[in-house]
Amino acid sequence: MAFNDPVSDMLTRIRNALRNRAKQVECRNSGVCRGIAGVLRDEGFIDSFSVIEDGRSGKLHLKLRYGPRGETVLSNIKRLSKPGCRVYKGVEELPRPLQGLGIAIVSTSKGVMSDRKARTERVGGELLCTID
């Protein structure tokens, strides 16, 4: 079976792990997935991530974060730009999920970043996903 979309695979693994109350999850390693994991860590949605070398492309090891009573910090992850239909937005058109309480992850020419950072750097790009 061909592996075409590492981003949607990563988001689905995180979604499934949160549903099962897992403390950690492993995903395939790619540059975009490392960027998404960095944004999730910087915004406080996961505790940490590390790259595990396995002789091939490697794996990402994510430690998930939960609230003080065990509630999930990530409630809704939605993939927007897909391999069959890419979604590009300018800096003025970037969405504000939950009126600014959530984040949108954008792949820009300066790397993968959150919508807030993209607005401060005045750069748009491919809208990868939103997190509420």
PLY file of the C-alpha trace (Angstrom):
ply
format ascii 1.0
element vertex 132
property float x
property float y
property float z
element edge 131
property int vertex1
property int vertex2
end_header
0.00 0.00 0.00
1.34 3.41 -0.96
1.80 6.07 1.69
0.76 9.44 0.26
-0.21 11.82 3.05
1.97 11.83 6.20
0.15 14.85 7.69
-3.30 13.28 7.72
-1.79 10.03 9.02
-0.17 11.94 11.90
-3.35 13.84 12.78
-5.42 10.63 12.68
-2.94 8.84 14.97
-3.10 11.74 17.45
-6.91 11.78 17.26
-7.10 8.02 17.90
-4.58 8.15 20.74
-6.53 10.93 22.46
-9.74 8.92 22.10
-8.01 5.94 23.78
-6.45 8.15 26.51
-2.94 7.10 25.47
-0.02 8.99 27.01
2.13 8.83 23.88
1.90 8.14 20.17
4.39 7.34 17.39
4.08 8.79 13.89
6.18 8.66 10.75
8.90 11.27 10.50
8.87 13.99 7.85
9.79 17.66 7.78
6.19 18.86 7.82
5.24 16.47 10.64
8.21 17.69 12.72
7.04 21.26 12.08
3.47 20.43 13.17
4.79 18.70 16.30
6.90 21.77 17.09
3.89 24.07 16.75
1.77 21.78 18.95
4.52 21.79 21.60
5.02 25.57 21.45
1.27 26.20 21.74
0.92 23.80 24.70
-1.15 21.05 23.08
1.49 18.32 23.62
4.21 17.97 26.26
7.16 17.08 24.04
8.27 15.22 20.95
11.44 13.45 19.89
12.79 11.88 16.72
13.67 8.18 16.96
16.06 6.91 14.28
15.19 3.45 12.93
17.55 3.19 9.98
14.92 4.42 7.52
13.08 7.74 7.71
12.65 7.57 11.49
9.68 8.02 13.77
8.25 10.89 15.79
7.47 10.09 19.42
4.85 12.51 20.85
3.95 12.78 24.54
0.33 13.91 24.75
-0.97 16.42 27.29
-4.13 16.12 29.36
-5.81 18.49 31.81
-5.66 18.14 35.62
-8.76 15.92 35.68
-7.79 13.87 32.65
-9.67 15.93 30.05
-8.13 16.24 26.60
-6.40 19.49 25.69
-6.95 18.85 21.97
-10.65 18.57 21.27
-11.00 18.89 17.50
-8.32 18.44 14.85
-9.44 19.11 11.28
-7.31 18.62 8.16
-7.99 21.39 5.64
-5.45 21.15 2.82
-5.38 17.69 1.24
-3.23 16.24 -1.55
-6.20 16.40 -3.95
-7.27 19.92 -3.01
-4.65 22.27 -1.60
-5.85 25.31 0.37
-3.70 28.46 0.30
-4.49 31.62 2.26
-2.95 35.04 2.44
-2.12 36.60 5.78
-5.41 38.55 5.87
-7.45 35.43 5.09
-6.03 33.13 7.81
-8.83 31.73 9.99
-9.14 32.31 13.76
-10.50 29.02 15.17
-12.72 29.52 18.26
-12.29 33.30 17.94
-8.55 33.02 18.67
-8.59 30.29 21.34
-7.68 27.56 18.82
-4.90 27.61 16.28
-4.48 27.07 12.57
-1.22 25.49 11.40
0.22 27.04 8.25
3.10 25.88 6.05
4.85 29.04 4.90
8.05 29.89 3.07
9.58 30.48 6.52
8.57 27.04 7.83
5.56 25.53 9.57
4.02 27.92 12.11
0.81 28.82 13.88
-1.60 31.40 12.49
-0.63 33.91 15.20
3.06 33.74 14.32
2.23 33.93 10.59
0.26 37.13 11.24
3.12 38.72 13.18
5.58 37.80 10.41
3.05 38.92 7.74
3.26 35.72 5.70
0.60 33.37 4.32
0.82 29.87 2.94
-0.79 26.45 2.80
-3.39 25.97 5.53
-2.64 22.48 6.88
-5.10 22.04 9.76
-7.06 23.75 12.52
-7.14 22.79 16.19
-10.03 23.81 18.43
0 1
1 2
2 3
3 4
4 5
5 6
6 7
7 8
8 9
9 10
10 11
11 12
12 13
13 14
14 15
15 16
16 17
17 18
18 19
19 20
20 21
21 22
22 23
23 24
24 25
25 26
26 27
27 28
28 29
29 30
30 31
31 32
32 33
33 34
34 35
35 36
36 37
37 38
38 39
39 40
40 41
41 42
42 43
43 44
44 45
45 46
46 47
47 48
48 49
49 50
50 51
51 52
52 53
53 54
54 55
55 56
56 57
57 58
58 59
59 60
60 61
61 62
62 63
63 64
64 65
65 66
66 67
67 68
68 69
69 70
70 71
71 72
72 73
73 74
74 75
75 76
76 77
77 78
78 79
79 80
80 81
81 82
82 83
83 84
84 85
85 86
86 87
87 88
88 89
89 90
90 91
91 92
92 93
93 94
94 95
95 96
96 97
97 98
98 99
99 100
100 101
101 102
102 103
103 104
104 105
105 106
106 107
107 108
108 109
109 110
110 111
111 112
112 113
113 114
114 115
115 116
116 117
117 118
118 119
119 120
120 121
121 122
122 123
123 124
124 125
125 126
126 127
127 128
128 129
129 130
130 131
